[in-house]
Amino acid sequence: MIPAMPATAASSHRRRKVRKGSNGSKGRTAKAPGAALRFGRLAVTGLLAALILFAGVWGSWGTAQQVMLTKGRERGTIEVTRCGAETCTGPYTPLSAGSTPRARVVIEKSVAVKKGRTYAVVVKPDGDEVVRSGPAGVLYAWVPLGGALLLASVLVAGGLGRPRVGWVLAGSGVALLTAAWATV
């Protein structure tokens, strides 16, 4: 207390300091909306990042399970003889026991498939559709997850305020996409 200040002014000054919060707001109710909004933003951003990662795994798993879990599946090679707008076809030569040769099987046309080349493949159950196998097939099957990792990294780093985790996600996505590109 300053000696020139009257006692009544000093006591009212103390009361004001006690009532104010640490950030200058008056009381507890002023902090609640800010905390609720911050929690809501973090919850929605975290949920969106998790949804993107789940969609990446879901998009990859349809093909990845065929390529990675090959026990009991027909394995062989396809020599691509013809390519259309979205698919390529060619004769199938079996490599695994119990697999039967086929005059024509279908493989999805992509940057990984070119006319005149032979590829190791796995036959999808109940049909004449095949997918690439081996390291190139595994990495190519997980490309959607690589894209999802890149998208989620932006949300995690910016929206959740976790830049290190974001960098790890981005690095993993780039590594996966680069490895797939290099092997295909």
C-alpha positions in Angstrom: 0.0 0.0 0.0 1.2 3.5 -0.9 1.3 5.8 2.1 -0.6 8.5 0.4 -3.5 6.1 -0.6 -6.5 6.1 1.8 -7.4 2.8 3.5 -10.7 2.4 1.7 -9.1 2.6 -1.8 -6.5 0.0 -0.9 -9.2 -2.5 0.3 -11.3 -2.1 -2.8 -8.1 -2.6 -4.9 -7.4 -5.9 -3.1 -10.9 -7.1 -3.7 -10.6 -6.5 -7.5 -7.4 -8.5 -7.7 -8.9 -11.4 -5.9 -11.9 -11.6 -8.2 -9.9 -11.4 -11.4 -8.6 -14.6 -13.0 -5.0 -15.1 -14.1 -5.8 -14.0 -17.6 -7.6 -10.8 -16.5 -11.1 -12.3 -17.0 -13.7 -12.0 -14.2 -14.4 -15.2 -12.5 -14.6 -18.8 -13.6 -17.5 -18.6 -16.1 -15.4 -16.5 -18.5 -12.8 -19.3 -18.9 -15.4 -22.1 -19.5 -16.4 -21.2 -23.1 -12.8 -20.9 -24.2 -11.8 -24.2 -22.7 -14.9 -25.9 -24.2 -14.1 -24.5 -27.7 -10.5 -25.5 -27.4 -11.5 -29.0 -26.3 -14.1 -29.3 -29.1 -11.5 -28.1 -31.7 -9.0 -30.7 -30.5 -11.6 -33.5 -30.4 -12.9 -32.8 -33.9 -9.5 -32.4 -35.4 -8.3 -35.6 -33.7 -11.4 -37.5 -34.9 -10.9 -36.3 -38.4 -7.2 -37.3 -38.4 -8.2 -40.7 -37.1 -10.9 -41.0 -39.7 -8.4 -40.2 -42.5 -6.0 -42.8 -41.2 -8.8 -45.4 -40.9 -9.9 -44.7 -44.5 -6.3 -45.2 -45.7 -6.0 -48.6 -44.0 -9.5 -49.5 -45.2 -8.6 -48.5 -48.8 -5.4 -50.5 -48.7 -6.5 -53.6 -46.9 -8.7 -54.9 -49.8 -5.7 -55.5 -52.0 -3.0 -55.9 -49.2 -4.7 -58.9 -47.7 -4.6 -60.7 -51.0 -0.9 -59.9 -51.4 0.3 -60.4 -47.9 -1.7 -63.4 -46.8 -1.0 -65.7 -49.6 -1.3 -69.0 -47.8 -3.8 -71.2 -49.7 -4.1 -68.7 -52.6 -3.2 -69.4 -56.2 0.2 -67.7 -57.1 1.7 -67.4 -60.5 2.6 -65.0 -63.3 0.7 -63.0 -65.9 2.1 -62.0 -69.2 0.3 -58.8 -70.1 -0.8 -59.1 -73.8 -3.6 -56.5 -74.0 -4.5 -53.3 -72.2 -7.8 -51.5 -72.2 -8.9 -48.2 -70.5 -8.9 -49.6 -67.0 -7.7 -53.2 -67.1 -5.0 -55.3 -68.7 -5.3 -59.0 -69.6 -3.1 -61.9 -70.4 -2.5 -65.7 -69.8 -1.8 -66.9 -66.3 0.9 -69.4 -65.6 0.7 -71.1 -62.2 3.6 -71.3 -59.7 1.9 -72.7 -56.6 0.6 -76.3 -56.1 -3.1 -76.7 -56.9 -3.2 -73.6 -59.1 -4.6 -74.1 -62.6 -3.4 -72.3 -65.8 -5.8 -69.8 -67.3 -5.9 -68.4 -70.8 -7.0 -65.0 -69.7 -6.9 -63.2 -66.3 -7.5 -59.5 -65.6 -5.2 -57.1 -63.7 -5.9 -53.5 -62.9 -4.2 -51.1 -65.3 -1.9 -48.7 -63.5 1.6 -47.3 -63.7 2.7 -50.6 -62.3 1.5 -52.7 -65.3 2.7 -52.4 -68.9 1.9 -54.4 -72.0 4.5 -57.0 -72.9 5.8 -57.6 -69.4 5.4 -60.5 -67.0 4.5 -60.0 -63.4 4.2 -62.2 -60.3 0.6 -62.2 -59.2 -1.9 -63.7 -56.8 -5.4 -64.8 -58.0 -8.3 -63.2 -56.1 -10.7 -65.8 -54.8 -13.7 -66.8 -57.0 -12.7 -65.1 -60.2 -10.2 -64.4 -62.9 -8.9 -61.1 -61.3 -5.3 -61.0 -60.1 -3.1 -58.5 -58.2 0.6 -58.0 -58.2 2.6 -59.9 -55.5 6.0 -59.6 -54.0 7.5 -56.5 -52.6 6.2 -54.3 -55.4 2.7 -55.6 -54.9 2.8 -55.1 -51.1 4.0 -51.6 -51.3 1.6 -50.7 -54.1 -1.3 -52.1 -52.1 -0.4 -49.7 -49.2 -0.2 -46.5 -51.3 -3.7 -45.3 -50.1 -2.3 -45.4 -46.5 0.7 -43.4 -47.6 -1.6 -40.7 -48.9 -3.6 -40.8 -45.7 -0.5 -40.4 -43.6 0.4 -37.3 -45.5 -3.1 -35.8 -45.1 -3.3 -36.7 -41.4 0.1 -35.2 -40.7 -1.2 -31.7 -41.6 -4.1 -32.1 -39.2 -1.9 -33.5 -36.4 0.8 -30.8 -36.7 -1.4 -27.8 -37.3 -4.8 -28.6 -35.8 -3.6 -30.6 -32.8 -0.5 -28.7 -32.2 1.8 -31.7 -32.3 4.4 -30.9 -35.0 6.8 -33.7 -34.1 4.1 -36.3 -34.5 3.0 -34.6 -37.7 6.6 -34.9 -39.0 6.7 -38.6 -38.1 3.4 -39.2 -40.0 4.5 -37.2 -43.0 7.9 -38.9 -43.1 6.2 -42.3 -42.9 3.9 -41.4 -45.7 6.7 -40.1 -47.9 8.8 -43.1 -47.2 6.0 -45.5 -48.1 5.1 -43.7 -51.3 8.7 -43.4 -52.4 9.4 -47.1 -51.7 6.3 -48.0 -53.7 7.3 -45.7 -56.6 10.9 -47.1 -56.6 9.8 -50.8 -56.6 7.0 -50.4 -59.2 
